[in-house]
Amino acid sequence: MARFTFRLPDIGEGIAEAEIVAWHVAVGDRVEEDQNLADMMTDKATVEMESPVSGTIVEVAGEVGEMVPIGAALVVIETEAAEAVGSEEVAEQIEAENPGVEEVAAPAPEKVAAQSLPPVAAPHPGPLPGGEREAQAAPVSREHRALASPAVRARAKELGVDLSQVRAAEGDRIRHADLDAYLRYGSAQGYTSDAPRAWADESVRVIGMRRRIAENMAAAKRNIPHFTYVDEIDVTALEAMRGDLNAHRGDRPKLTLLPFLIVAMCRTLPDFPMLNARYDDEAGVVTRSGRVHCGMATQTPAGLTVPVIRDAQDRNVWQLAAEITRLAEAARAGTIRSEEMGSGTITVTSLGPLGGIATTPVINRPEVAIVGPNKIVERPVFRGDDIVRAKLMNLSISCDHRVVDGWDAASFVQALRTYLETPVLLFAS
């Protein structure tokens, strides 16, 4: 018998450490080659770590939520080989092939505080708050393992759902919609009208994507002096045009308000370069971009992510609508690529039909501005001496007051108003 030390490989350029977001094995488990050991989250993605050898787990490096440095021991496996080996001998093969790696979108913070971790910690599972122990799924062979993203697996685990019992609506991969359908129609855990009025208290560890979001939001509010400006836009003509275009769209995607807003922003931002920028506050440098890489705040089952529409200034409303749909679906399904995240120059956030009267969105650091359209409402307004029916929408913008003045924000929104209230200008050269 011999021991194989599997060290955390280099899973991303510039990545110094990764967070354990899920264990799929425990000490004493028998594992086969290519079986998933753990899900590790970096600054940009969640990656499945697969065993290069078969054997028995004898040591694991810490608990869910802890950080593991690149190159540190992740697991130690007892094998039937004649001599002890180390993962350095197969590192190149792991990084080159790494079969089955799946990525899940995560907010892209500019910096993550480094944490030290001993190469090998106490065996997992360890004690959780309240003396409880985290439940571990029994190891299964790879050929019988349901295909699903780490986000879907984590959610199923929290709900106590065996993914082998869930049917995929399309292809072999189980998605969140399939899990929802199973809970609603395929199990005894579905909704019932006589739900209790009270429920048990629950302690939930803030780990993985939720921790990244918490860190990002805290850093943004701690470091950025926010101010928010809100103005009312009459979108009656825009909504009429949108309805006409959708009625004759053919095979093209259905248009929402967002593509029109992004086109208006792209036409307006050249006159307000201080808003389409990124601020490196440590270096004291503001980089004003000549391209619009528009972040799109997207709610997913795993939390808020911000995929980026690259070179939005080169796309028309139909192309933007298609890209918005593609990125949103990929983010919610957990299939979005790490290169489609981060490095935005300005962000748009919308609650869609939930709307709200006004929002005060938090800036996606290190950007300096974020725009938030609110719910469209129909109200009577005065047009001269007449009272007419109009569709109105409040538009919010939050800015970094260190580099953007209130006058700039207000002037920018007034310029947007011109395009949104006279939408034919959006199509003028």
Secondary structure in CASP SS format (residue, H / E / C, confidence):
PFRMAT SS
TARGET T0000
AUTHOR 0000-0000-0000
METHOD secondary structure of the structure
MODEL  1
M C 1.00
A E 1.00
R E 1.00
F E 1.00
T E 1.00
F E 1.00
R E 1.00
L C 1.00
P C 1.00
D C 1.00
I C 1.00
G C 1.00
E C 1.00
G C 1.00
I C 1.00
A C 1.00
E E 1.00
A E 1.00
E E 1.00
I E 1.00
V E 1.00
A E 1.00
W E 1.00
H C 1.00
V C 1.00
A C 1.00
V C 1.00
G C 1.00
D C 1.00
R E 1.00
V E 1.00
E C 1.00
E C 1.00
D C 1.00
Q C 1.00
N E 1.00
L E 1.00
A E 1.00
D E 1.00
M E 1.00
M E 1.00
T C 1.00
D C 1.00
K C 1.00
A C 1.00
T E 1.00
V E 1.00
E E 1.00
M E 1.00
E E 1.00
S C 1.00
P C 1.00
V C 1.00
S C 1.00
G E 1.00
T E 1.00
I E 1.00
V E 1.00
E E 1.00
V E 1.00
A C 1.00
G C 1.00
E C 1.00
V C 1.00
G C 1.00
E C 1.00
M E 1.00
V E 1.00
P E 1.00
I C 1.00
G C 1.00
A C 1.00
A E 1.00
L E 1.00
V E 1.00
V E 1.00
I E 1.00
E E 1.00
T E 1.00
E C 1.00
A C 1.00
A C 1.00
E C 1.00
A C 1.00
V E 1.00
G E 1.00
S H 1.00
E H 1.00
E H 1.00
V H 1.00
A H 1.00
E H 1.00
Q H 1.00
I H 1.00
E H 1.00
A H 1.00
E H 1.00
N C 1.00
P C 1.00
G C 1.00
V C 1.00
E C 1.00
E C 1.00
V C 1.00
A C 1.00
A C 1.00
P C 1.00
A C 1.00
P C 1.00
E C 1.00
K C 1.00
V C 1.00
A C 1.00
A C 1.00
Q C 1.00
S C 1.00
L C 1.00
P C 1.00
P C 1.00
V C 1.00
A C 1.00
A C 1.00
P C 1.00
H C 1.00
P C 1.00
G C 1.00
P E 1.00
L C 1.00
P H 1.00
G H 1.00
G H 1.00
E C 1.00
R E 1.00
E C 1.00
A C 1.00
Q C 1.00
A C 1.00
A C 1.00
P C 1.00
V C 1.00
S C 1.00
R H 1.00
E H 1.00
H H 1.00
R C 1.00
A C 1.00
L E 1.00
A E 1.00
S C 1.00
P H 1.00
A H 1.00
V H 1.00
R H 1.00
A H 1.00
R H 1.00
A H 1.00
K H 1.00
E H 1.00
L H 1.00
G C 1.00
V C 1.00
D C 1.00
L H 1.00
S H 1.00
Q H 1.00
V C 1.00
R C 1.00
A C 1.00
A C 1.00
E C 1.00
G C 1.00
D C 1.00
R E 1.00
I E 1.00
R C 1.00
H H 1.00
A H 1.00
D H 1.00
L H 1.00
D H 1.00
A H 1.00
Y H 1.00
L H 1.00
R H 1.00
Y H 1.00
G H 1.00
S C 1.00
A C 1.00
Q C 1.00
G C 1.00
Y C 1.00
T C 1.00
S C 1.00
D C 1.00
A C 1.00
P C 1.00
R C 1.00
A C 1.00
W C 1.00
A C 1.00
D C 1.00
E C 1.00
S C 1.00
V C 1.00
R C 1.00
V C 1.00
I C 1.00
G H 1.00
M H 1.00
R H 1.00
R H 1.00
R H 1.00
I H 1.00
A H 1.00
E H 1.00
N H 1.00
M H 1.00
A H 1.00
A H 1.00
A H 1.00
K H 1.00
R H 1.00
N H 1.00
I C 1.00
P C 1.00
H E 1.00
F E 1.00
T E 1.00
Y E 1.00
V E 1.00
D E 1.00
E E 1.00
I E 1.00
D E 1.00
V C 1.00
T H 1.00
A H 1.00
L H 1.00
E H 1.00
A H 1.00
M H 1.00
R H 1.00
G H 1.00
D H 1.00
L H 1.00
N H 1.00
A H 1.00
H C 1.00
R C 1.00
G C 1.00
D C 1.00
R C 1.00
P C 1.00
K C 1.00
L C 1.00
T C 1.00
L H 1.00
L H 1.00
P H 1.00
F H 1.00
L H 1.00
I H 1.00
V H 1.00
A H 1.00
M H 1.00
C H 1.00
R H 1.00
T H 1.00
L H 1.00
P H 1.00
D H 1.00
F C 1.00
P C 1.00
M C 1.00
L C 1.00
N C 1.00
A E 1.00
R E 1.00
Y E 1.00
D E 1.00
D C 1.00
E C 1.00
A C 1.00
G C 1.00
V E 1.00
V E 1.00
T E 1.00
R E 1.00
S C 1.00
G C 1.00
R C 1.00
V C 1.00
H C 1.00
C E 1.00
G E 1.00
M E 1.00
A C 1.00
T E 1.00
Q E 1.00
T E 1.00
P C 1.00
A C 1.00
G E 1.00
L E 1.00
T E 1.00
V C 1.00
P E 1.00
V E 1.00
I E 1.00
R C 1.00
D C 1.00
A H 1.00
Q H 1.00
D H 1.00
R C 1.00
N C 1.00
V H 1.00
W H 1.00
Q H 1.00
L H 1.00
A H 1.00
A H 1.00
E H 1.00
I H 1.00
T H 1.00
R H 1.00
L H 1.00
A H 1.00
E H 1.00
A H 1.00
A H 1.00
R H 1.00
A H 1.00
G C 1.00
T C 1.00
I C 1.00
R C 1.00
S H 1.00
E H 1.00
E H 1.00
M E 1.00
G C 1.00
S C 1.00
G C 1.00
T C 1.00
I E 1.00
T E 1.00
V E 1.00
T C 1.00
S C 1.00
L C 1.00
G H 1.00
P H 1.00
L H 1.00
G C 1.00
G C 1.00
I C 1.00
A C 1.00
T C 1.00
T C 1.00
P C 1.00
V C 1.00
I C 1.00
N C 1.00
R C 1.00
P C 1.00
E E 1.00
V C 1.00
A E 1.00
I E 1.00
V E 1.00
G E 1.00
P E 1.00
N E 1.00
K E 1.00
I E 1.00
V E 1.00
E E 1.00
R E 1.00
P E 1.00
V E 1.00
F E 1.00
R E 1.00
G C 1.00
D C 1.00
D E 1.00
I E 1.00
V E 1.00
R E 1.00
A E 1.00
K E 1.00
L E 1.00
M E 1.00
N E 1.00
L E 1.00
S E 1.00
I E 1.00
S E 1.00
C E 1.00
D E 1.00
H C 1.00
R C 1.00
V C 1.00
V C 1.00
D C 1.00
G H 1.00
W H 1.00
D H 1.00
A H 1.00
A H 1.00
S H 1.00
F H 1.00
V H 1.00
Q H 1.00
A H 1.00
L H 1.00
R H 1.00
T H 1.00
Y H 1.00
L H 1.00
E H 1.00
T C 1.00
P H 1.00
V H 1.00
L H 1.00
L H 1.00
F H 1.00
A C 1.00
S C 1.00
END
